[in-house]
């Protein structure tokens, strides 16, 4: 054979361009590449669930401030609100005319109380302190007190004048009786001196004794006829006169005793005026107490009305995004104290959200903080948005749901500025949690060995 034939192109084409060189060799190289890649390339081991966008925190909770019917409701899910913005307007309990009537009555009571206090001060000082127009007639009450005080003064003065006259008359009567008694006593003493002089046969009487003539007559008769009967006759007459004088003196004593004692003066004027003053002050105090109670009641009504007026408007306590309680949506009665909404952070400002989802207990041992979670939102603004976050919270206790007892997982995620404009709280999508990364070789080996579902 010609050796030059091995050097021809046809020979080489026939020798090397065959089934073995065209198919088997590239296939072998490809298989070798796959085997090598299975040891080098990695696959994510994931847990999938349904999750939603939730806030990183609750800025404020909004509670109903009134039991009244809702008049205007500006609450709306995912609505952006600013601090102080009106959210709910309730109906009023009290009409404006009723409030005006209460305010008018309260002002009247307050004026009346001021005049009552002026009356009380006037009574205490005894001086009319009313300077303005007397609206409630309390100046007349004070004048009535003054009139009654003057009547007491006049009455007691009149009584004391009568007492003075009676005392003067009594004193004159007693003085006259005393004069008569003194005269009778003097006459009795004179008769006693005469009796003693005659019975003792004295030579004379005291010079001031008015019975000198009788004594001299006795002396002359006795000298003419010194008979004891003459003496006895004179002594008997003297005793008779003395007895008459004693009887007259006794009558005068009885008469003096019959005049009685003079009535004492009435010194109770100041006491009676003070008693009268106390009575008027007590009446004023009672009226003040009653008025104070009425004023307090009206003030409480007004304060309650004002408080209700303030509570009739529910405003946003902070700036943020509204989340409405689903149980109260569309209701016209929001019980006082019931939580009706929450305010979440504005995503466009914080650019942070939480991805919240629930997983069965079978995956709990594989989930750890710091692992990656991806939330895929489809058909959001005609595009698909993927939010990537890191797990920051894993509940230790299960939450009862319609799908059974599941564990709540949250992952904190940052969102780009362009996505923050269209994202809303409550949007739902599929969540993928990366629980591990394995080479393809180990992944499929474990899968074949049923170590991975």
C-alpha positions in Angstrom: 0.0 0.0 0.0 1.2 3.4 -0.8 2.2 5.1 2.5 1.3 8.5 1.2 -2.4 7.5 1.3 -2.3 7.9 5.2 -1.4 11.5 4.6 -4.4 12.4 2.6 -7.4 14.5 3.9 -9.9 11.9 3.0 -8.1 9.4 5.2 -8.1 11.6 8.2 -11.8 12.5 7.6 -12.8 8.9 7.4 -10.6 7.9 10.4 -11.5 10.7 12.9 -14.9 12.0 11.8 -17.0 9.0 13.0 -19.6 8.2 15.7 -17.1 7.9 18.5 -15.4 11.2 17.9 -18.5 13.2 17.0 -21.0 12.0 19.8 -19.5 9.9 22.5 -16.5 12.0 23.3 -18.5 15.3 23.7 -21.1 13.5 25.7 -18.4 12.1 28.0 -16.9 15.5 28.4 -20.4 16.9 29.2 -21.1 14.2 31.8 -17.7 14.9 33.4 -18.6 18.6 33.5 -21.9 17.8 35.2 -20.2 15.6 37.8 -17.7 18.2 38.6 -20.4 20.9 38.7 -22.5 18.8 41.1 -19.7 19.1 43.6 -19.0 22.7 43.0 -22.4 24.2 42.3 -24.8 24.8 45.2 -28.6 24.6 45.5 -30.8 26.3 48.1 -32.9 24.2 50.4 -36.1 26.2 51.0 -39.4 26.3 52.9 -42.3 27.9 51.1 -45.4 29.5 52.6 -47.8 32.4 52.1 -46.8 35.6 53.7 -47.7 39.3 53.8 -46.2 42.7 54.3 -46.6 43.9 57.9 -45.2 47.0 59.7 -41.9 47.0 61.7 -43.8 48.5 64.6 -47.2 50.1 65.5 -46.8 53.8 66.0 -50.1 54.4 67.7 -53.4 52.6 68.5 -56.6 54.5 67.9 -59.6 53.9 70.2 -63.1 55.2 69.9 -63.7 58.2 72.2 -67.5 58.2 72.2 -70.6 55.9 72.2 -72.4 58.3 69.9 -73.4 57.5 66.4 -70.7 58.2 63.8 -71.5 61.2 61.7 -68.5 61.3 59.4 -66.0 58.5 58.9 -62.7 59.2 57.2 -61.1 55.9 58.1 -59.7 53.9 55.2 -57.3 51.0 55.0 -53.7 52.0 54.1 -54.7 55.7 54.1 -51.8 58.1 54.8 -52.8 60.4 57.6 -51.0 63.3 59.4 -51.0 64.1 63.0 -54.2 66.0 64.0 -56.1 65.0 60.9 -59.9 64.4 61.5 -60.7 60.7 61.3 -64.2 60.3 62.9 -66.9 62.9 63.7 -69.6 61.7 66.2 -73.0 63.2 66.7 -73.4 65.6 69.7 -75.3 64.7 72.9 -76.3 68.3 73.7 -77.7 70.8 71.3 -76.2 74.3 71.2 -79.5 75.8 72.5 -79.4 73.5 75.5 -75.8 74.5 76.2 -76.6 78.2 75.9 -79.5 77.8 78.3 -77.3 76.1 80.9 -74.6 78.8 80.5 -77.3 81.5 81.0 -78.7 79.8 84.1 -75.2 79.3 85.5 -74.4 83.0 85.0 -77.6 83.9 86.8 -76.8 81.6 89.8 -73.3 83.0 90.0 -74.6 86.6 90.1 -77.2 85.5 92.7 -74.4 83.8 94.8 -72.3 87.0 94.7 -75.3 89.1 95.9 -76.0 86.5 98.7 -72.4 86.8 99.8 -72.8 90.6 99.8 -76.0 90.2 101.9 -74.1 88.0 104.4 -71.2 90.5 104.7 -73.7 93.3 105.2 -75.5 91.3 108.0 -72.2 90.6 109.7 -71.0 94.2 109.5 -74.4 95.8 110.0 -73.8 98.0 107.0 -75.5 98.0 103.6 -72.7 97.0 101.2 -75.0 96.9 98.1 -73.8 99.4 95.6 -75.1 98.1 92.2 -78.6 97.3 91.1 -80.3 94.8 93.4 -81.3 92.1 91.0 -82.6 89.5 93.5 -84.0 91.7 96.3 -81.3 90.9 98.9 -80.9 94.6 99.7 -84.6 94.5 100.8 -83.7 91.5 103.0 -81.0 93.5 104.7 -83.3 96.5 105.1 -85.8 94.1 106.7 -83.2 93.0 109.2 -82.4 96.7 110.0 -86.2 97.4 110.4 -86.6 94.4 112.8 -83.5 95.5 114.7 -85.0 99.0 115.0 -88.3 97.6 116.1 -86.5 95.6 118.8 -84.7 98.7 119.9 -87.8 100.8 120.1 -89.8 98.1 121.9 -87.1 97.5 124.6 -86.6 101.3 125.0 -90.3 101.7 125.5 -90.4 98.9 128.0 -87.4 100.3 129.9 -89.1 103.8 129.9 -92.2 102.2 131.5 -90.0 100.4 134.0 -88.3 103.7 134.8 -91.6 105.4 135.4 -92.9 102.5 137.5 -89.7 102.4 139.5 -89.9 106.1 140.1 -93.5 105.8 141.3 -92.7 102.9 143.5 -89.8 104.7 145.0 -91.9 107.8 145.7 -94.6 105.6 147.4 -92.0 103.8 149.5 -90.4 107.1 150.4 -93.8 108.5 151.6 -94.5 105.4 153.6 -91.1 105.5 155.1 -91.6 109.1 156.1 -94.9 108.1 157.8 -93.3 105.2 159.5 -90.5 107.4 160.7 -93.0 109.9 162.1 -95.0 107.1 163.8 -91.8 105.7 165.2 -90.8 109.1 166.6 -94.2 109.5 168.1 -93.9 106.1 169.8 -90.5 107.0 171.1 -92.0 110.3 172.5 -94.8 108.3 174.2 -92.2 105.9 175.6 -90.2 108.7 177.0 -93.4 110.1 178.6 -94.4 106.7 179.9 -90.9 106.3 181.4 -90.9 109.8 183.0 -94.3 109.2 184.6 -93.7 105.7 185.8 -90.3 106.6 187.2 -91.7 109.9 188.7 -89.0 111.9 186.8 -88.8 115.5 187.3 -88.8 116.5 183.7 -88.9 115.3 180.0 -86.4 115.8 177.3 -86.8 119.2 175.9 -87.6 118.1 172.4 -90.5 115.8 173.6 -93.8 117.2 172.4 -95.7 115.9 175.4 -94.3 118.5 177.9 -97.8 119.9 178.5 -99.2 116.4 179.3 -96.3 115.7 181.6 -96.7 119.1 183.4 -100.4 118.5 183.8 -99.7 115.1 185.3 -97.2 116.6 187.7 -99.6 119.3 188.8 -102.4 116.7 189.4 -100.1 114.4 191.2 -98.9 117.1 193.5 -102.5 118.0 194.3 -103.5 114.4 194.7 -100.6 112.0 194.9 -102.8 109.0 194.1 -101.4 105.9 192.2 -104.7 105.8 190.2 -103.8 109.1 188.7 -100.5 107.6 187.5 -102.2 104.5 186.2 -104.7 106.5 184.4 -102.0 108.4 182.5 -99.9 105.3 181.9 -103.0 103.5 180.5 -103.7 106.3 178.1 -100.1 106.3 177.0 -100.2 102.6 176.3 -103.4 103.0 174.3 -101.7 105.6 172.2 -98.6 103.5 171.7 -100.8 100.5 170.7 -102.6 102.7 168.1 -99.2 103.9 166.8 -97.9 100.3 166.5 -101.1 99.3 164.7 -100.7 102.2 162.3 -97.0 101.3 161.8 -97.9 97.6 161.0 -100.4 98.8 158.4 -97.7 101.0 156.8 -95.4 98.0 156.7 -98.1 95.9 155.0 -98.7 98.8 152.6 -95.0 99.1 151.9 -94.7 95.4 151.2 -97.6 95.6 148.8 -95.8 98.1 146.6 -93.5 95.2 145.4 -90.1 95.6 143.9 -89.4 97.7 140.8 -89.2 95.7 137.5 -85.6 95.4 136.2 -84.5 97.0 133.0 -84.3 94.9 129.8 -80.6 94.7 128.9 -81.1 92.0 126.2 -81.2 94.3 123.2 -77.8 93.4 121.9 -78.4 89.7 122.4 -81.7 89.8 120.6 -80.2 91.7 117.7 -77.4 89.1 117.5 -80.0 86.3 117.5 -81.9 88.0 114.8 -78.6 88.6 112.8 -77.8 84.9 113.2 -81.2 83.8 111.9 -80.8 86.0 108.8 -77.2 84.7 108.3 -78.3 81.1 108.6 -81.0 81.6 106.0 -78.4 83.2 103.7 -76.0 80.3 104.3 -78.7 77.8 103.5 -79.4 79.6 100.2 -75.7 79.8 99.5 -75.4 76.1 100.0 -78.3 75.4 97.7 -76.9 77.8 95.1 -73.5 76.3 95.3 -74.9 72.8 94.7 -76.9 74.0 91.7 -73.8 75.8 90.3 -71.7 72.7 90.7 -74.3 70.6 89.0 -74.5 73.0 86.0 -70.7 73.3 85.8 -70.5 69.5 85.8 -73.0 69.4 83.0 -71.1 71.9 81.0 -67.7 70.2 81.7 -69.3 66.9 80.6 -70.7 68.5 77.5 -67.3 70.1 76.7 -65.5 66.8 77.3 -68.0 65.1 75.0 -67.5 67.8 72.4 -63.8 67.2 72.5 -64.4 63.4 72.3 -66.9 64.0 69.4 -63.9 64.4 67.1 -61.4 61.6 66.8 -58.1 62.8 65.2 -54.9 61.0 64.2 -52.4 61.0 67.1 -49.4 60.5 64.8 -48.5 60.6 61.2 -48.4 57.3 59.3 -50.5 54.7 57.5 -53.9 53.6 58.8 -54.8 50.0 59.4 -58.5 49.5 60.1 -59.9 46.8 62.5 -61.8 44.5 60.2 -64.5 43.8 62.8 -65.6 47.5 62.8 -65.5 48.3 59.2 -68.6 50.1 58.0 -70.3 50.3 61.4 -72.0 53.5 62.5 -71.6 52.7 66.2 -68.0 52.4 67.6 -68.2 51.6 71.3 -66.1 53.9 73.5 -62.7 52.5 74.3 -62.7 50.0 71.4 -59.6 49.8 69.3 -60.7 50.7 65.8 -57.5 51.3 64.0 -53.7 51.4 64.2 -51.1 53.7 62.7 -48.2 52.0 60.9 -44.9 53.7 59.7 -45.0 55.2 56.2 -43.1 52.8 53.9 -42.0 55.6 51.7 -40.2 57.2 54.6 -38.8 54.2 56.6 -38.2 51.9 53.5 -38.5 49.0 55.9 -41.1 46.3 56.3 -41.6 42.9 57.9 -42.4 39.8 56.0 -44.8 37.8 58.2 -45.7 34.2 57.5 -46.5 30.9 59.2 -44.8 27.5 58.8 -45.6 24.0 60.2 -43.7 22.7 63.2 -41.9 20.2 61.0 -39.7 23.0 59.7 -39.0 24.8 63.0 -35.8 23.0 63.6 -34.4 24.2 60.3 -35.4 27.9 60.7 -33.0 30.2 62.4 -32.6 33.9 62.9 -30.6 35.6 60.1 -31.7 33.2 57.4 -33.0 34.7 54.2 -36.6 35.0 53.3 -38.0 36.1 49.9 -41.5 37.4 49.4 -42.6 37.4 45.7 -45.5 39.8 44.9 -47.0 39.3 41.5 -49.1 41.7 39.4 -48.2 44.7 41.6 -48.3 47.7 39.3 -48.0 45.3 36.3 -44.8 43.9 37.6 -43.5 41.3 40.0 -41.7 42.5 43.1 -39.4 40.5 45.2 -38.6 41.6 48.7 -35.7 40.0 50.5 -35.3 40.0 54.2 -33.6 38.3 57.1 -35.5 36.3 59.8 -35.5 38.4 63.0 -38.3 36.7 65.0 -39.5 33.1 65.4 -42.4 32.4 67.8 -41.8 29.8 70.4 -45.5 28.9 70.6 -47.8 27.9 67.9 -50.7 30.0 66.6 -54.0 28.4 65.9 -55.2 28.9 62.4 -57.6 27.3 59.9 -54.7 25.3 58.5 -53.8 24.0 62.0 -51.2 25.1 64.6 -48.5 27.1 62.8 -45.5 29.1 64.0 -45.3 32.7 63.2 -42.1 33.9 61.5 -41.1 37.5 60.7 -38.2 38.7 58.5 -37.1 42.3 58.4 -36.5 43.6 54.9 -35.4 46.9 53.2 -37.2 48.0 50.1 -35.9 50.1 47.2 -37.3 53.6 46.9 -39.1 52.8 43.7 -40.8 49.8 45.3 -41.7 51.7 48.5 -44.0 53.9 46.4 -46.3 51.0 45.4 -46.0 48.6 48.3 -48.9 48.5 50.8 -49.3 46.8 54.1 -51.3 43.6 53.8 -50.1 42.6 50.3 -49.7 38.8 50.1 -47.4 36.6 48.1 -45.3 33.4 48.2 -42.5 33.4 50.8 -39.4 31.3 50.3 -37.2 30.7 53.3 -33.7 29.5 52.6 -32.9 27.1 55.3 -29.6 25.7 53.9 -27.3 25.6 50.8 -26.0 22.2 49.5 -24.1 21.1 46.5 -26.2 19.5 43.8 -24.5 16.2 44.5 -25.4 16.2 48.1 -28.8 17.6 47.5 -29.8 14.9 45.1 -28.1 12.2 47.1 -30.1 13.2 50.2 -33.3 13.5 48.1 -32.7 10.0 46.8 -32.2 8.8 50.3 -35.4 10.6 51.4 -33.6 12.9 53.8 -35.2 15.9 52.2 -38.9 16.1 51.3 
